[in-house]
Amino acid sequence: MLGGILLLIFFLAAPLWAQEKSWEKQWNEWLAAAKKEGSVVVAGSPDPVMRNELIPKFMARFGIPVEFLAGRSSEMAARVRTERAAGIYSIDVFLSGPDTTANNLYGEKVIDPLKPMLILPEVVDPSKWKKGKPWFVDPEERFVLRPFSSVASLFFINTDYVKPAEMRSVKDLLNPKWRGKISTEDPTTTGAGANLASRFYNQLSEEFVRKLYIDQKPVSTRERRQFTDWLARGTQPICLNCREDDVRPLLKEGFKILEIFELSDVPAAINGSPWMLTVANKAPHPNATRIFVNWLASKEGIEIYARGYGSATLRTDIDEAYLNPGNIPKPGVNYFDDTDWKWIVTGRTETRSKVWKLLKAR
């Protein structure tokens, strides 16, 4: 009787053991081939987390060099378009913003399915994800992985110059005393500046956008460091498009910077910053690509980026105590999702065109 039970247990456990060994065997084959390929080429935004933390950790873990191409997502998409017209395929992995990911990389069929490449147990295990699975947000649910979901900032203020009590309503931004005192990423080009202007247009009105982006004479730039410099010095003490990872050093230096997430008359929103994960088709280093994306989607990879950037993740096994509580989505709240696929492809694209027409006609 006991022998029969043990035999039954063996036969039940055997498929699980075989499955475990199957992924392990595949992983080791990829890793050996990846080391022969010599490197993996990753395109992403020019933030220090990638260069200073993530790349060194990956290289130490696997011995595979990473060539990092830093630049704006839109610029990288233009580069890929030019290279491919000449038959050149130089990039393996994209860490890009939602607009570029959906409209350029996915829309122009530049990427391969990512889902079949993910084999690490901690990556494919449904219990490790808040959505009950890795969240592939493209229509086919195979190409574009979204690892992050944070409450999005509305703007930052330097409280030495702008008191919190002066920012109760979004309409407080229209106070004449702030004319020329607001900074924004250029809203007439693709990027965070246009995205926020589109959100204001959609949630508030065309008139509000006109008053804020024209009548208030905000100072625009495409240089991220300029925002935080202006914010710290108080020349533009209200920053519409500063980033959490750029502002954090100011806080450590003692600057009185406050991040505003919601106001009485504008609903809170979430987004997928800092990036969506995709893999290029005809990747020059296919095996190194597989190793990199599996590790990046693991607890270690995602946590390194989340801590460095200041984003809430969609993994269940990452302690979020490092975050500003305002960044963590609250259960039961119906947030406007600024990275929703349909909004990116249709809603924001259409709204952004209206914003551009309005601003370029000034």
N, C-alpha and C positions, 0 to 999 in steps of 0.2 A: 504493500500500500504506500509506504513512504517513498519507495523507489519510483512508483508511478507519479506521485506528486512532484518529486524532484525533476523527473523527465518532462512533465508538463510545464513546470517553471522554466526549464531550459529552452523548450520550444517557443514559449511566449517571449522570453527575453532575447532570443537569438536575432529576430529581425531588428530590434532596437540596437543591439550590439553591432550588427552589420551596418546599420545606417550610420552609427557613430564612426565606425572605421572607414566607411565610404567617404564621408566628408573630410576626414583626417588624411586619407590617402590622396584625395583630390587637392587638398590644401598644400600638402608637401610637394606634390608635382608642380603646382603653380609657383610655389616659393622657389624651387630649384630653377625653374625656367625664368622666373623674374630676375634672379640674380645674374643669369646669363644675358638678359636684355640690358642690364646695366643701370637703368633709371626709370623713373616715371615722371611725366611732364604734367603739371597741374596749373591751371589758370584760375586766378581768383583775385579778390580785391586786395589792395596794398595795405593790409593791416598787420601789426606786429605779432599777433598771436600765431599766425602761420609760420613766419620766419623764425621767431624766437622760441616757440614752444612746441608746436605740432610737428614741424619737419624734423627738428633734432630728435624728438622722441621716436618718431617713425623710423628714422635712419638707425638709431641705436637698437631698436627692437628687431629690425629685419635686415639691416645692412644693405638697404636699397637706397641710393641717392635720389633726392627729389629735386627736379628743376622747376622752380616756381616762377610763373609768368604773372606779374602783378599789374593790374590795370582795371579801369572801369569795365563793367560787364558789356556795355554797349560798344566800347572800343575793342574788346576781345572778340565780340561777335563780328565786327567789321574785319578784323584781322583774319578770322577763320574763313570768312566769305572770300576774301582776296586770295588767301593761300590755296583754298580748294579749287578756285577757278584756274590756278596754275598747277593743280595736281599735287599739292603739298599737304601732308597730314602730319602735323607736328605736336598736337595736343592729345593727351590721354583722358584727363579728368577736368570737368568744369565745376567750380564752386561759384555760381552766379546768382544774380538777383532774379526775382520772379518774372519780371517783364522779359528780360533777355532769354531766360530759360524757356518760357512758354511760347513767346512770339518768334524768337530767332532759332534757338537750338532745336526745340521740338518742332516748331512750325516749319523750319527749313530742312528738317530731317537730317540733322547733323549728328544725332546721338543714337546709340544702341540701347536695347532694353537692359536696364540695370538689375532688375529683380532676379533673373536667373543666375547672376554672378554672386549673389549673397548666399553664403553657405555656413558662416560661423554660427554655431548654435545660439550664442547670446544675441546675434543679430536677427535671426529668423524666428526666435522664440516669441510667440504672441504676448506672453506675460511680461515681457520687457518693454512693452510699448503702451502708452496711454490710450492709443486708438485700438488696441487689441491686435495690432499687426504693424509692421513697417508701413508708413503712410505714403503710398505712391499717389500723387495728386493729379497726374495726367489722366485724360479720358480712358486710356487703356490700362491704367494702374500698373505700369511696368517700367516706365522710363525715368520718372522724376520723383526722387525721394525727398520728402520734407521732414527734417529731423527736429525743427524748432517751432515753438509757438509761444510768443511772449506778448504781454500787453505792450502796445506801441506807445512811445512818447508822443505827446502833442508838441511840446517844446521844452526848452530849458531856460531858466532865468538866473541871473546873478542877483542874489537878495540884498547885496550892498546897494544896489541901484533900483531894483524892482521888488517891492514888498509882496509877499504871498497874498495879502489881503487885496492887492491891486489886480489880482488875476483870479477872480471868482467865475467870470463868464468869458467865453471866447470873444465876445464883443469888446472886452476890455483891451484886446489887442488893437482896437481901432481908436483908442484914446489918442488925441493929437499930441500928447506929451511923448508918445513912443515913435513919432514920425522920424524916420532915419535911424532909429535905435534898434531895429530888428534885422537880423541876418537870415538869409535863406540860401540854400543851394539853388542855382539858376533854375527857375521853374519852366523856362522855355526850352529845355532839353530833357531827354529821357533821364530819369533818376529820382532820387528822394525828394527833390524840390517839386518836381511836377506831380509826383505821387501824392504828396500832402496837399498840394493845391487842388488836385482832383478830388481828394477826399472831402475837403472843405466845400468844393463846388457841389458834390453829391449830397453831403449831409446838411449843408447850410443853404447856400444860394450863389448864383452868379454875382449878385450885388456884393455879398460879403467878400468874395475873391477879388472883385474890382477894388473895393476899399482897402483891403489888406495889402495886395500886391502892387497896386498902382498909387492910390492916395497916400498910403503910409510910407511910401518910398523906401522899402526895405533894401538893404545892401546885399547883393548877391555875389556868389563866387562858386567855383567848382573845386576849390582847394579846401580839403577837410580841416587841415591844421589852422587855417585862417579863422574858421568859425570859433574854435576854442580859444584862440588868442584874443579875438574881439570880445568873447564872452567873459574871459578872465579880466581883461583890462577895463571892461565896462563901456567900451565905445559903442558896442551893440550888445546890451545886456540881456536881450531876448534872442534866443537862437532857435529857429524853427527846425533845423536839420542837423544839429550836433548829434554825435553818436556816443553811446554809453561808454565804450572803451576809450574814446578820446577824452571824455570828461572825467573819468575816474582819477587820472593823475592830478587833476586840478583839486579834487576833493582831498586827496592825500596831502596836497600842499597847503591846505587850509582855506581854499577859496570857497565862498558860500554859494554853491550852485545847487539849485533845486530842479528836479525833473518833474514836469507836470504831465500826468497821464490822462486826466479827464477833468472836465469842467461842467458846470451846471447845465449847460445848453448844448453840449456835444457829446454823443455817446463814446464810450471807450472802444478801442479797437485792438485787435491782435494782428501779428504778422509773423512771417517765417524767417525773419532776419537771423543770422547774417547771410545765409545762402541756401540754395537748393542744390542737391547732388545729382550729377548726371555724368555719363561716360561717352566719349566720342566714338563714333563709328570709324572703322579703319584706324583704330588707335595704334600708334607705332610700338607701344610696349604693352600688349594685351594682358600678359600674366602679371606684370607689376601693377597694372591697373586693378586687377581683381584683388590682389593683396591689399592695395591702398584703400579701396572703397570698403572692403569688409572691415578693415581695422578702423577706418574713419567712422563707420556707422556703429562701432562697438561702444561699450560704456567708456573705455579709456579715451578713444578718439573724440567722441562727442563731448565728454566732460572737459577735456582740455580746452576745446574751442568755446564751450558754453561759459566756463569760468573766466577765460580771457576776454571774451566779448561782453558778457553780462546778459546772456539770453536764457530763457526757460526752454528746456528740451522736451521732447515727446517720449523720452525714455522714462521708465518707472524706477530705475535703479540708481538714479543720480540725486544726491542730496542737494536740495535747492536753497540751503541756508545761506549760501554765498550771495544770493540775489537780493536786490532791492525788492521788498515785498510787493511794491507796485507793479513789478514786471511779471508776477505770477498770476495767470488767469484764475479767477475765482469760480468755483463750481456753481452752476445754475445761472450764470450771467450770459446773456445773449450778446456776444461781442460782434461788432462789424469786423469781418475778416478781410484785411487789406491784401492778403495773399491768396484769397479764394480764386481758383482757376478761371471760373466764368467771369469774375470781376476783372481779372487781369487781361483776358483775351478780348472781352467785348466791352464790359462796363467802363473800366478805367481807360481803355484805349479810346473809346468814344468821348468820354468826359474830358480826357487830357487834350483831345483835339479842340474841344470847345475852350478849354483854358488857354491853350496856345493861341487860338484865334483872338481871344479877348486880350491877352497880354501883348501880343505882337502888333495889335492895332492901336496901342496907346501912343 
